[in-house]
Amino acid sequence: MPGPRTPPPAATLYTRRGCCLCEDAHALLLAHGLSVTLVDIDATPEFRERYNHCVPVVAIDGKERFRGRIDPRLLRRFLAGRGA
């Protein structure tokens, strides 16, 4: 009998309206089974200041992992390494 499976990681996607890379990142994260919370950086001055020129930004399990375009190979490698 297999052991307990690691739950899918929680991902936060810092995004903004009209960002094609953000839409691609969201689709890729969902396709890899991640639970994704979307955060519009333009709704919060702190996030807009921090991420204005580098969206999308992906944080997984509370740690920033990707800025800009997500490399699917690196995402798969990261997820495999955490046992997801």
LOSERO-18369 format. One record per residue (C-alpha): chain; residue in three letters; x, y negated, z. Coordinates in nm, 3 decimals. Each point is the difference from the previous one (the first is absolute). Layout:
BEGIN
TILUM ch  aa       X       Y       Z
TILUM  A ALA       X       Y       Z
...
This chain:
BEGIN
TILUM ch  aa       X       Y       Z
TILUM  A MET   0.000   0.000   0.000
TILUM  A PRO   0.149  -0.339  -0.100
TILUM  A GLY   0.082  -0.255   0.270
TILUM  A PRO  -0.174  -0.334   0.038
TILUM  A ARG   0.038  -0.226  -0.296
TILUM  A THR   0.145  -0.349   0.038
TILUM  A PRO  -0.279  -0.254  -0.048
TILUM  A PRO   0.029  -0.229  -0.300
TILUM  A PRO   0.200  -0.311   0.079
TILUM  A ALA  -0.175  -0.329   0.056
TILUM  A ALA   0.101  -0.254  -0.262
TILUM  A THR  -0.052  -0.375  -0.001
TILUM  A LEU   0.008  -0.165  -0.339
TILUM  A TYR   0.069  -0.373   0.008
TILUM  A THR  -0.159  -0.131  -0.317
TILUM  A ARG  -0.175  -0.293  -0.165
TILUM  A ARG  -0.286  -0.038  -0.243
TILUM  A GLY   0.087   0.035  -0.367
TILUM  A CYS   0.329   0.185   0.061
TILUM  A CYS   0.034   0.285  -0.251
TILUM  A LEU   0.298   0.151   0.185
TILUM  A CYS  -0.211   0.001   0.316
TILUM  A GLU  -0.278   0.189  -0.177
TILUM  A ASP   0.253   0.254  -0.130
TILUM  A ALA   0.150   0.039   0.348
TILUM  A HIS  -0.343   0.058   0.153
TILUM  A ALA  -0.088   0.268  -0.256
TILUM  A LEU   0.337   0.172   0.050
TILUM  A LEU  -0.033   0.005   0.380
TILUM  A LEU  -0.352   0.142  -0.022
TILUM  A ALA   0.111   0.262  -0.254
TILUM  A HIS   0.260   0.118   0.253
TILUM  A GLY  -0.264   0.041   0.270
TILUM  A LEU   0.088  -0.300   0.214
TILUM  A SER  -0.257  -0.184   0.207
TILUM  A VAL   0.039  -0.360  -0.122
TILUM  A THR  -0.091  -0.324   0.175
TILUM  A LEU   0.003  -0.301  -0.232
TILUM  A VAL   0.119  -0.336   0.134
TILUM  A ASP  -0.049  -0.310  -0.216
TILUM  A ILE   0.310  -0.210   0.068
TILUM  A ASP  -0.176  -0.318  -0.112
TILUM  A ALA  -0.247   0.029   0.290
TILUM  A THR   0.273  -0.044   0.263
TILUM  A PRO   0.266  -0.274  -0.021
TILUM  A GLU   0.258   0.220   0.178
TILUM  A PHE  -0.040   0.281  -0.255
TILUM  A ARG  -0.007  -0.243  -0.294
TILUM  A GLU   0.326  -0.153   0.119
TILUM  A ARG   0.165   0.339   0.058
TILUM  A TYR  -0.120   0.183  -0.314
TILUM  A ASN  -0.086  -0.275  -0.251
TILUM  A HIS   0.259   0.100  -0.262
TILUM  A CYS   0.025   0.375   0.056
TILUM  A VAL  -0.349   0.156  -0.005
TILUM  A PRO  -0.090   0.274   0.009
TILUM  A VAL   0.164   0.094   0.328
TILUM  A VAL  -0.068   0.344   0.147
TILUM  A ALA   0.043   0.085   0.366
TILUM  A ILE  -0.036   0.367   0.094
TILUM  A ASP  -0.047   0.097   0.363
TILUM  A GLY   0.069  -0.363   0.093
TILUM  A LYS   0.334  -0.030  -0.181
TILUM  A GLU   0.055  -0.190  -0.324
TILUM  A ARG   0.097   0.252  -0.270
TILUM  A PHE  -0.054  -0.164  -0.341
TILUM  A ARG  -0.003  -0.350  -0.150
TILUM  A GLY  -0.116  -0.062  -0.355
TILUM  A ARG  -0.048   0.296  -0.228
TILUM  A ILE  -0.010   0.336   0.181
TILUM  A ASP   0.227   0.269  -0.141
TILUM  A PRO  -0.218   0.315  -0.001
TILUM  A ARG   0.306   0.225   0.044
TILUM  A LEU   0.111  -0.187   0.310
TILUM  A LEU  -0.354   0.012   0.139
TILUM  A ARG  -0.020   0.378  -0.055
TILUM  A ARG   0.344   0.047   0.156
TILUM  A PHE  -0.098  -0.209   0.302
TILUM  A LEU  -0.327   0.190   0.049
TILUM  A ALA   0.168   0.340  -0.040
TILUM  A GLY   0.261  -0.099   0.257
TILUM  A ARG  -0.262  -0.087   0.258
TILUM  A GLY  -0.187   0.329  -0.048
TILUM  A ALA  -0.312  -0.146  -0.161
